[in-house]
């Protein structure tokens, strides 16, 4: 192990990113010099694009260009191999006004070794553009090494989200960044502080973790992360002799090829507050596994949106975020111009919440006259139960725009289990079947062509001409699962907790570990006239969640756990309906990805060691 006592540069830590520095600009309330808001008289309580169809017509396209390539950075002080977008971690901020079109040219420069890639625009529903969802095996083939694909879609929902690779667990290697769509707010604010991206962080490259985590040893599922980051920056304790709590996930031949390099006192993220002003903070969990709990010392957080859904504002001191979830909060600064206080996020180690062995990281908030050469000394005033992985109770999170779910829904039961397959490999299964993608044969083109015969491992649920679906999920594991639905916001009808440790029954299916059965939903709906809506929900350990959504967006839509290692292990299904309406939708150039990928795979063996999603 090599110890370097000197500090590191910004480029050595996060590449060319300036997120989390005092050089990072505030965001505007909308782009361009419109004299008034470009969304006109649309507000958070009189419009909803997912149901009513209210989307401003701006006739504006925002252009971006990404180059994805390998690199090496020391986000928390420990040097590791990563993948970067435009040499930045996190990737560049993508901004648009509500109703704008977003065009992103993506170049795959991943080499040595080569890999395919794709980019998914998390939470954007892609109505009339399902081909642009960015999921290999579902909507497209991967972007082959050395090739380019151009995504173009309308910013139909406003608020805070992120984009990320949807190829294996690539997003945990750094292929992720903020996606901000400016729109109306439930409450006024003075300053948009911009994205605050929260993440657990592993020192082991993702491919090595997946190779062992999707395997035969239950004790290795899932791995524990090494540290926690805010906007790509954290601080690992170099006195930790191993430099990686994930060492046990590496085979001996991989270990022998790693020389850990650690830098003490890596820079932490910094932000600027203005005394007396109200600041909008856009929180997003883009990690691999851990549930994040965010707070600011001596300040309250007023929640105004969860995922892309504006909520009736309420105040809390801690925001809980599962992987893939976002929360927009307003924070009114103190009146003291020279204050310096800590922002903090925590992902407590171990299950059930999937945390880190170094669970907390800090970021400095400096008021305008504060001394930025000294660190804050504030103490945490927030409290929470570290073993409770749940979001705020549903009675707190009421959408600003009220919608009552349809009453004529079909109910699909989904049982989540961790089982041994016939080869002795542990897989995360849904109704007894683990998902495995075929990169060369994506599902959406098949459905568009009328081919509705799918292999069992593609986990396709064809709801045909139904108009509304309830998914009743029972979690038969003492693990937390943040489930994300593509192409829709869903109603959260109910969420409940269960109990029971790993191995509480004598033996599980196929000789598996034997989990206590999860608690089951009794049909009760919380706030039935206006239930919470979002696109990602935490399913508690041995608990349940019941969600409902309208079948108003024909396509093929993945529904999956966003814990990287669970998804790698197969915890996903694909939802199809109204396939006859798909051919009429704009197709774009997505077929070219399959031409390029087929040529690549005819000359190269692709090492697809996990589900591929």
Wavefront OBJ file of the C-alpha trace (Angstrom):
o trace
v 0.000 0.000 0.000
v 1.236 3.434 -0.953
v 0.493 6.357 1.377
v 0.578 9.906 0.017
v 0.441 12.587 2.725
v -0.053 15.551 0.349
v -3.408 16.966 -0.837
v -4.861 16.245 -4.260
v -6.010 18.538 -7.017
v -9.602 18.892 -8.153
v -8.758 16.941 -11.322
v -7.232 14.108 -9.307
v -10.332 13.935 -7.115
v -13.264 14.382 -9.540
v -11.802 15.195 -12.954
v -13.133 18.414 -14.467
v -16.264 18.627 -12.305
v -16.833 21.797 -10.271
v -19.899 20.493 -8.427
v -19.353 20.809 -4.707
v -16.984 23.765 -5.012
v -17.558 27.438 -4.294
v -16.983 27.988 -8.028
v -20.166 26.095 -8.882
v -22.806 28.616 -9.973
v -26.291 28.877 -8.563
v -28.931 27.673 -11.017
v -31.442 30.106 -12.518
v -35.175 29.742 -11.888
v -35.480 29.201 -15.647
v -33.138 29.254 -18.643
v -32.834 32.175 -21.080
v -33.993 35.725 -20.574
v -37.735 35.221 -20.564
v -39.407 38.187 -18.811
v -41.771 35.739 -17.108
v -41.760 32.001 -16.534
v -41.849 30.118 -19.872
v -44.523 27.760 -18.490
v -46.993 30.629 -18.264
v -49.843 30.182 -15.790
v -49.202 26.477 -15.154
v -48.515 25.835 -11.466
v -47.842 22.839 -9.256
v -51.473 22.614 -8.168
v -53.227 23.134 -11.509
v -51.205 20.907 -13.845
v -49.878 17.382 -14.171
v -48.261 16.194 -17.393
v -48.588 12.482 -16.609
v -52.389 12.518 -16.431
v -53.735 15.824 -17.714
v -51.070 16.236 -20.384
v -50.131 19.811 -19.523
v -46.738 20.451 -21.134
v -45.621 23.930 -22.234
v -44.747 24.288 -25.912
v -41.399 26.090 -26.008
v -40.042 25.025 -29.432
v -36.574 24.972 -27.845
v -33.998 22.182 -27.990
v -31.130 21.982 -25.481
v -28.003 20.363 -26.951
v -25.429 18.322 -25.034
v -22.586 15.993 -25.984
v -21.162 13.226 -23.794
v -17.970 11.229 -24.164
v -17.822 8.234 -21.823
v -14.329 6.927 -21.155
v -12.232 5.280 -18.479
v -10.265 7.235 -15.924
v -8.802 7.168 -12.423
v -9.870 9.492 -9.620
v -9.651 9.697 -5.826
v -13.181 10.817 -4.929
v -12.675 10.075 -1.215
v -8.883 10.085 -1.291
v -8.466 6.478 -2.449
v -7.412 6.097 -6.079
v -9.662 3.796 -8.135
v -10.603 3.024 -11.715
v -13.781 4.742 -12.891
v -15.750 5.739 -15.965
v -16.256 9.449 -16.558
v -18.502 11.594 -18.725
v -16.497 14.411 -20.330
v -13.825 13.658 -17.700
v -16.227 14.649 -14.911
v -17.626 12.930 -11.828
v -20.482 13.445 -11.386
v -21.209 14.058 -15.050
v -22.225 17.430 -16.529
v -25.425 19.109 -15.377
v -28.166 18.711 -17.992
v -30.647 21.600 -17.765
v -33.830 22.467 -19.609
v -37.049 24.362 -19.099
v -40.249 22.378 -18.747
v -41.442 21.522 -22.265
v -38.029 21.921 -23.938
v -36.522 19.119 -25.980
v -33.211 17.643 -24.818
v -30.726 16.212 -27.326
v -27.641 14.381 -26.089
v -25.006 12.890 -28.387
v -23.310 9.998 -26.527
v -19.898 8.733 -27.656
v -18.763 5.373 -26.262
v -15.004 5.685 -25.775
v -14.787 2.968 -23.108
v -11.714 0.881 -23.870
v -9.090 -1.408 -22.348
v -11.271 -3.306 -21.805
v -14.072 -2.331 -24.172
v -17.681 -2.254 -22.989
v -21.024 -1.255 -24.391
v -23.013 1.490 -22.704
v -26.261 3.464 -22.752
v -27.816 6.402 -20.900
v -31.196 6.368 -19.163
v -33.000 9.624 -18.274
v -34.303 8.637 -14.870
v -37.929 9.600 -14.249
v -38.690 11.191 -17.619
v -41.759 9.302 -18.828
v -40.899 9.354 -22.554
v -44.488 9.569 -23.777
v -44.361 9.222 -27.565
v -40.606 8.500 -27.323
v -40.213 5.074 -25.647
v -37.223 4.350 -27.891
v -35.231 7.046 -26.056
v -35.473 5.442 -22.596
v -31.910 4.149 -22.859
v -32.134 0.538 -21.627
v -30.188 -2.114 -23.587
v -32.231 -5.237 -24.086
v -35.459 -3.311 -23.566
v -35.519 -0.282 -25.886
v -32.211 -0.528 -27.749
v -29.000 -2.449 -28.171
v -25.993 -1.103 -26.268
v -23.956 1.669 -27.856
v -21.033 -0.331 -29.183
v -17.449 0.681 -28.349
v -16.258 3.423 -30.670
v -19.815 4.286 -31.720
v -22.277 7.087 -31.034
v -25.993 7.391 -30.402
v -28.090 10.563 -30.162
v -30.955 10.669 -27.666
v -33.732 13.221 -28.128
v -36.790 13.539 -25.916
v -39.084 16.175 -24.428
v -38.726 17.321 -20.823
v -42.284 16.347 -19.956
v -41.852 16.437 -16.172
v -40.176 19.206 -14.187
v -38.035 19.011 -11.087
v -34.861 17.209 -10.084
v -33.471 13.904 -11.302
v -30.395 12.259 -12.747
v -29.224 10.344 -15.779
v -27.105 7.223 -15.642
v -25.745 4.271 -17.573
v -28.121 1.314 -17.721
v -25.538 -1.259 -18.800
v -24.760 -3.731 -16.017
v -23.774 -1.786 -12.860
v -21.853 0.806 -14.866
v -23.528 3.748 -13.151
v -21.703 2.832 -9.930
v -18.406 3.387 -11.782
v -19.250 7.063 -12.333
v -21.531 7.215 -15.388
v -24.143 9.426 -13.759
v -25.025 13.099 -13.480
v -27.816 15.544 -12.593
v -30.839 16.206 -14.818
v -32.633 19.447 -13.904
v -35.872 20.601 -15.533
v -36.914 24.068 -14.401
v -40.611 24.499 -13.710
v -43.088 25.915 -11.206
v -42.447 25.499 -7.488
v -44.869 24.727 -4.678
v -43.299 27.602 -2.687
v -41.191 30.603 -3.739
v -37.443 30.646 -3.142
v -34.571 33.067 -3.682
v -31.606 30.899 -4.687
v -31.312 27.542 -6.458
v -28.273 25.865 -4.903
v -28.448 23.193 -7.602
v -27.885 19.428 -7.407
v -26.664 17.803 -4.205
v -25.865 14.254 -5.278
v -25.533 11.660 -2.521
v -23.793 8.348 -3.072
v -22.142 5.432 -1.404
v -18.723 4.647 -2.899
v -16.720 1.479 -3.468
v -12.981 1.261 -3.952
v -13.341 -1.955 -5.944
v -14.331 -1.515 -9.628
v -17.951 -2.481 -10.242
v -17.170 -5.384 -12.584
v -15.105 -7.119 -9.905
v -17.893 -6.739 -7.323
v -20.543 -8.049 -9.710
v -18.352 -11.016 -10.650
v -18.342 -12.207 -7.035
v -21.618 -10.802 -5.682
v -23.593 -12.665 -8.344
v -22.217 -15.973 -7.174
v -22.478 -18.908 -4.796
v -21.612 -17.314 -1.436
v -24.596 -15.762 0.333
v -22.354 -13.898 2.786
v -21.079 -11.775 -0.102
v -24.543 -10.464 -1.015
v -24.582 -7.521 -0.990
v -21.176 -5.867 -0.506
v -20.718 -3.025 1.971
v -19.480 0.258 0.507
v -16.299 1.936 1.685
v -17.468 5.530 2.098
v -20.113 8.131 1.260
v -19.880 11.116 -1.101
v -21.625 14.457 -1.581
v -21.311 15.732 -5.161
v -18.528 13.232 -5.772
v -16.381 14.232 -2.778
v -15.718 12.494 0.517
v -12.918 11.735 2.958
v -11.673 8.229 3.687
v -9.512 7.516 6.727
v -6.168 6.387 5.334
v -5.264 4.730 8.635
v -7.678 1.937 7.678
v -5.133 -0.689 6.709
v -7.260 -2.439 4.106
v -8.416 0.699 2.252
v -11.429 -1.332 1.219
v -14.153 -3.039 3.185
v -14.915 -4.812 -0.106
v -11.670 -6.827 -0.086
v -13.572 -10.022 0.675
v -15.418 -9.674 -2.641
v -12.223 -9.998 -4.617
v -10.641 -13.224 -5.641
v -6.978 -13.559 -4.701
v -5.688 -13.008 -8.240
v -7.533 -9.686 -8.450
v -6.288 -8.608 -5.016
v -2.689 -9.261 -5.952
v -2.947 -6.780 -8.813
v -4.174 -3.862 -6.674
v -1.919 -1.332 -4.957
v -4.032 0.969 -2.817
v -3.105 4.653 -2.922
v -4.715 6.841 -0.265
v -4.576 10.588 0.412
v -5.508 11.956 3.812
v -7.859 14.941 4.140
v -9.311 14.793 0.633
v -11.338 17.977 -0.043
v -14.989 17.936 1.013
v -17.763 19.593 -0.962
v -18.554 23.221 -0.190
v -21.638 25.368 -0.787
v -22.513 29.027 -0.331
v -25.576 30.325 1.547
v -26.875 33.883 1.612
v -28.052 35.060 5.044
v -31.815 35.288 5.355
v -32.446 33.886 1.869
v -34.454 30.760 1.001
v -32.426 28.175 -0.917
v -33.691 25.314 -3.087
v -31.617 22.138 -2.732
v -32.084 19.292 -5.214
v -31.238 16.042 -3.422
v -30.690 12.802 -5.331
v -29.351 9.385 -4.298
v -27.270 8.037 -7.181
v -25.489 5.357 -5.172
v -25.260 1.599 -5.573
v -26.936 0.318 -2.433
v -27.193 2.508 0.651
v -30.247 4.430 1.888
v -29.119 8.028 2.481
v -30.274 10.297 5.319
v -29.625 13.965 4.635
v -29.645 16.856 7.104
v -28.185 20.326 7.698
v -27.079 21.240 11.201
v -29.417 23.728 12.911
v -31.647 24.108 9.848
v -35.050 22.679 8.929
v -35.836 21.250 5.509
v -39.142 22.052 3.807
v -40.013 19.288 1.334
v -41.628 20.588 -1.891
v -41.206 17.603 -4.258
v -40.473 13.879 -4.174
v -39.074 12.473 -7.406
v -40.811 14.527 -10.136
v -43.998 15.131 -8.117
v -44.583 18.483 -6.334
v -45.961 17.873 -2.843
v -47.909 19.906 -0.331
v -44.955 21.402 1.610
v -44.035 19.995 5.005
v -41.050 20.464 7.316
v -38.603 17.862 8.608
v -35.027 17.706 9.907
v -34.016 14.563 7.961
v -34.748 13.461 4.386
v -34.489 9.739 3.584
v -33.579 8.691 0.044
v -33.329 5.198 -1.414
v -31.217 4.682 -4.524
v -32.842 6.500 -7.448
v -35.046 8.727 -5.278
v -34.976 12.515 -5.265
v -36.331 15.152 -2.905
v -36.421 18.912 -3.429
v -36.217 20.943 -0.220
v -36.219 24.625 0.683
v -33.896 25.858 3.429
v -34.098 29.367 4.858
v -30.656 30.537 5.920
v -29.891 32.047 9.302
v -29.500 35.793 9.666
v -25.803 35.502 10.589
v -23.619 36.457 7.606
v -20.444 34.784 8.934
v -21.948 31.395 9.839
v -20.361 28.124 8.734
v -22.248 24.874 9.295
v -22.151 21.253 8.207
v -24.337 19.576 5.633
v -24.242 15.825 6.189
v -25.506 12.574 4.779
v -25.346 9.171 6.387
v -25.715 5.614 5.121
v -25.377 3.463 8.248
v -23.447 0.270 7.672
v -24.883 -3.176 7.221
v -28.335 -4.427 6.409
v -31.180 -3.822 6.251
v -30.423 -0.356 4.852
v -27.392 -1.350 2.760
v -25.023 1.219 4.207
v -21.329 1.946 4.321
v -18.509 0.893 6.639
v -17.696 4.623 6.880
v -21.289 5.804 6.934
v -21.203 9.587 7.166
v -19.712 12.347 5.075
v -19.866 16.107 5.466
v -19.966 19.158 3.232
v -19.325 22.722 4.364
v -21.916 25.470 3.987
v -20.347 28.923 4.182
v -22.378 32.098 4.519
v -21.233 35.089 2.490
v -18.850 36.522 5.123
v -17.660 33.222 6.588
v -13.978 32.280 6.696
v -13.694 29.596 4.000
v -10.214 28.588 5.164
v -11.606 26.963 8.316
v -13.998 24.058 8.651
v -17.387 24.354 10.382
v -17.677 23.129 13.965
v -21.459 22.621 14.163
v -23.040 19.469 15.580
v -25.887 17.436 14.181
v -29.314 18.298 15.493
v -31.133 15.587 13.513
v -32.278 12.240 14.855
v -33.454 9.064 13.125
v -33.658 5.320 13.580
v -30.685 3.865 11.693
v -32.460 0.536 11.216
v -35.576 2.121 9.681
v -35.037 2.313 5.917
v -38.440 3.787 5.040
v -39.377 7.083 3.430
v -41.577 9.508 5.330
v -45.029 8.154 6.114
v -47.482 8.439 3.237
v -49.791 10.724 5.190
v -47.050 13.394 5.058
v -46.446 13.238 1.313
v -49.507 14.570 -0.463
v -49.265 15.620 -4.128
v -50.042 19.270 -4.837
v -52.130 18.264 -7.853
v -54.764 15.834 -6.645
v -55.548 12.719 -8.705
v -57.800 9.843 -7.690
v -56.652 6.458 -9.056
v -58.830 4.487 -11.457
v -61.170 1.965 -9.892
v -61.006 -0.721 -12.597
v -57.475 -2.016 -11.993
v -56.041 -5.449 -12.572
v -53.866 -6.640 -9.648
v -50.579 -8.428 -10.292
v -48.900 -10.064 -7.283
v -45.102 -9.987 -7.294
v -43.058 -12.012 -4.806
v -39.418 -10.970 -4.268
v -37.010 -13.730 -3.234
v -33.303 -14.550 -3.207
v -32.853 -18.113 -4.421
v -30.304 -20.572 -5.728
v -30.730 -21.351 -9.402
v -30.054 -24.746 -10.952
v -26.356 -23.859 -11.306
v -25.969 -23.058 -7.612
v -25.847 -19.294 -8.215
v -27.837 -16.927 -6.029
v -30.279 -14.790 -7.971
v -32.755 -12.087 -7.027
v -36.028 -13.398 -8.396
v -39.475 -11.975 -9.080
v -42.170 -14.645 -8.925
v -39.477 -17.288 -9.083
v -37.727 -15.961 -12.203
v -34.573 -13.853 -12.425
v -34.241 -11.373 -15.282
v -31.464 -11.731 -17.843
v -31.187 -9.342 -20.778
v -30.391 -10.234 -24.372
v -28.473 -7.197 -25.621
v -28.821 -8.299 -29.237
v -32.609 -8.693 -29.170
v -34.252 -5.717 -27.423
v -37.888 -6.135 -26.456
v -39.430 -2.915 -27.776
v -38.650 -3.576 -31.473
v -40.021 -7.105 -31.052
v -43.271 -5.797 -29.606
v -43.524 -3.145 -32.316
v -43.214 -5.902 -34.931
v -45.971 -7.925 -33.262
v -43.612 -10.619 -31.946
v -45.016 -11.345 -28.494
v -43.165 -14.596 -27.797
v -40.564 -13.855 -25.132
v -38.034 -16.034 -23.342
v -38.849 -16.628 -19.654
v -35.656 -14.896 -18.459
v -36.764 -11.641 -20.113
v -39.511 -11.412 -17.462
v -42.088 -9.723 -19.711
v -45.516 -9.052 -18.201
v -47.945 -8.268 -21.027
v -50.971 -6.422 -19.660
v -52.421 -6.040 -23.168
v -55.559 -3.853 -23.147
v -55.845 -3.237 -19.408
v -56.207 0.423 -18.481
v -54.815 0.412 -14.933
v -52.579 -1.969 -12.976
v -51.901 -2.539 -9.282
v -48.573 -4.194 -8.490
v -48.700 -5.888 -5.083
v -45.090 -6.523 -4.058
v -44.160 -8.784 -1.161
v -40.536 -8.627 -0.026
v -39.481 -12.020 1.344
v -36.022 -10.782 2.339
v -34.540 -8.774 5.217
v -33.144 -6.397 2.575
v -34.350 -3.016 1.376
v -35.432 -2.676 -2.265
v -35.931 0.766 -3.864
v -38.064 -0.158 -6.894
v -38.148 2.182 -9.908
v -40.720 2.157 -12.724
v -39.766 3.493 -16.149
v -42.256 5.484 -18.215
v -44.666 6.349 -15.395
v -45.307 8.012 -12.091
v -47.262 5.624 -9.901
v -49.674 5.992 -7.007
v -48.268 4.627 -3.751
v -51.313 2.893 -2.282
v -49.649 1.403 0.786
v -46.255 0.482 2.246
v -45.767 -1.822 5.229
v -42.930 -3.308 7.237
v -42.351 -6.898 8.243
v -39.768 -8.614 10.386
v -37.655 -11.709 10.456
v -33.917 -12.411 10.064
v -32.076 -14.128 7.283
v -32.424 -17.881 7.606
v -35.419 -17.724 9.934
v -37.040 -20.667 8.168
v -35.326 -23.983 7.676
v -34.888 -23.853 3.927
v -35.962 -21.646 1.074
v -36.931 -22.507 -2.512
v -34.399 -24.611 -4.440
v -32.345 -25.115 -1.301
v -31.951 -21.369 -0.742
v -31.279 -19.631 2.573
v -34.830 -19.709 3.869
v -36.280 -16.278 4.521
v -39.180 -15.352 6.746
v -42.131 -14.618 4.439
v -42.773 -10.936 3.982
v -45.732 -9.084 5.417
v -48.638 -8.868 2.983
v -50.882 -6.010 1.918
v -54.436 -6.181 3.247
v -55.904 -3.959 0.524
v -56.030 -0.780 2.598
v -55.157 2.380 0.622
v -53.593 5.391 2.333
v -55.261 8.617 1.189
v -57.363 6.920 -1.532
v -58.565 10.191 -3.121
v -55.045 11.570 -3.643
v -52.314 9.050 -2.811
v -48.642 9.873 -3.033
v -47.165 9.645 -6.539
v -43.524 9.072 -7.458
v -41.383 6.828 -9.687
v -39.230 5.071 -7.053
v -40.440 3.544 -3.773
v -38.575 1.839 -0.927
v -39.953 -1.599 -0.121
v -39.029 -2.271 3.531
v -37.306 -5.464 4.683
v -39.804 -8.350 4.852
v -42.453 -5.785 4.019
v -44.670 -4.865 1.125
v -45.658 -2.061 -1.216
v -48.743 -1.680 -3.362
v -48.529 0.724 -6.289
v -50.905 1.566 -9.124
v -50.383 3.238 -12.489
v -52.415 4.016 -15.566
v -51.584 2.216 -18.818
v -51.450 5.401 -20.880
v -47.919 5.191 -22.299
v -47.507 2.234 -24.701
v -44.039 0.714 -24.714
v -41.806 -1.723 -22.867
v -41.037 -0.371 -19.405
v -38.557 -1.917 -16.936
v -39.605 -2.148 -13.293
v -36.639 -3.010 -11.116
v -34.801 -2.662 -7.862
v -32.268 0.163 -8.110
v -29.738 -1.436 -5.782
v -27.031 -2.157 -8.334
v -26.158 -5.595 -7.007
v -29.804 -6.718 -6.750
v -30.482 -5.603 -10.317
v -27.307 -7.357 -11.475
v -28.689 -10.460 -9.776
v -31.897 -10.312 -11.823
v -34.415 -8.330 -9.752
v -36.413 -6.823 -12.613
v -39.413 -7.323 -14.854
v -40.496 -5.616 -18.095
v -44.020 -4.261 -18.492
v -45.670 -4.284 -21.925
v -49.126 -3.188 -23.007
v -51.006 -1.943 -26.086
v -48.255 -3.170 -28.394
v -50.310 -2.333 -31.486
v -49.928 1.388 -30.692
v -46.114 1.257 -30.585
v -45.336 1.267 -34.361
v -47.030 4.671 -34.729
v -44.554 6.290 -32.301
v -41.436 8.082 -33.613
v -38.671 5.517 -34.021
v -35.536 7.655 -34.337
v -32.221 5.970 -35.134
v -32.309 3.353 -32.394
v -32.114 0.493 -34.925
v -28.586 1.618 -35.735
v -27.481 0.595 -32.234
v -28.344 -3.008 -33.082
v -26.504 -2.893 -36.416
v -23.373 -1.645 -34.632
v -23.764 -4.027 -31.691
v -24.290 -7.078 -33.882
v -21.127 -6.270 -35.825
v -19.226 -5.811 -32.552
v -20.475 -9.057 -31.008
v -19.734 -10.997 -34.208
v -16.081 -10.122 -33.668
v -15.885 -9.970 -29.840
v -17.123 -12.179 -27.014
v -19.096 -9.988 -24.601
v -18.554 -10.980 -20.977
v -22.100 -10.497 -19.656
v -21.674 -11.794 -16.120
v -24.908 -10.399 -14.672
v -28.467 -9.545 -15.755
v -27.094 -6.809 -18.001
v -29.523 -4.145 -16.765
l 1 2 3 4 5 6 7 8 9 10 11 12 13 14 15 16 17 18 19 20 21 22 23 24 25 26 27 28 29 30 31 32 33 34 35 36 37 38 39 40 41 42 43 44 45 46 47 48 49 50 51 52 53 54 55 56 57 58 59 60 61 62 63 64 65 66 67 68 69 70 71 72 73 74 75 76 77 78 79 80 81 82 83 84 85 86 87 88 89 90 91 92 93 94 95 96 97 98 99 100 101 102 103 104 105 106 107 108 109 110 111 112 113 114 115 116 117 118 119 120 121 122 123 124 125 126 127 128 129 130 131 132 133 134 135 136 137 138 139 140 141 142 143 144 145 146 147 148 149 150 151 152 153 154 155 156 157 158 159 160 161 162 163 164 165 166 167 168 169 170 171 172 173 174 175 176 177 178 179 180 181 182 183 184 185 186 187 188 189 190 191 192 193 194 195 196 197 198 199 200 201 202 203 204 205 206 207 208 209 210 211 212 213 214 215 216 217 218 219 220 221 222 223 224 225 226 227 228 229 230 231 232 233 234 235 236 237 238 239 240 241 242 243 244 245 246 247 248 249 250 251 252 253 254 255 256 257 258 259 260 261 262 263 264 265 266 267 268 269 270 271 272 273 274 275 276 277 278 279 280 281 282 283 284 285 286 287 288 289 290 291 292 293 294 295 296 297 298 299 300 301 302 303 304 305 306 307 308 309 310 311 312 313 314 315 316 317 318 319 320 321 322 323 324 325 326 327 328 329 330 331 332 333 334 335 336 337 338 339 340 341 342 343 344 345 346 347 348 349 350 351 352 353 354 355 356 357 358 359 360 361 362 363 364 365 366 367 368 369 370 371 372 373 374 375 376 377 378 379 380 381 382 383 384 385 386 387 388 389 390 391 392 393 394 395 396 397 398 399 400 401 402 403 404 405 406 407 408 409 410 411 412 413 414 415 416 417 418 419 420 421 422 423 424 425 426 427 428 429 430 431 432 433 434 435 436 437 438 439 440 441 442 443 444 445 446 447 448 449 450 451 452 453 454 455 456 457 458 459 460 461 462 463 464 465 466 467 468 469 470 471 472 473 474 475 476 477 478 479 480 481 482 483 484 485 486 487 488 489 490 491 492 493 494 495 496 497 498 499 500 501 502 503 504 505 506 507 508 509 510 511 512 513 514 515 516 517 518 519 520 521 522 523 524 525 526 527 528 529 530 531 532 533 534 535 536 537 538 539 540 541 542 543 544 545 546 547 548 549 550 551 552 553 554 555 556 557 558 559 560 561 562 563 564 565 566 567 568 569 570 571 572 573 574 575 576 577 578 579 580 581 582 583 584 585 586 587 588 589 590 591 592 593 594 595 596 597 598 599 600 601 602 603 604 605 606 607 608 609 610 611 612 613
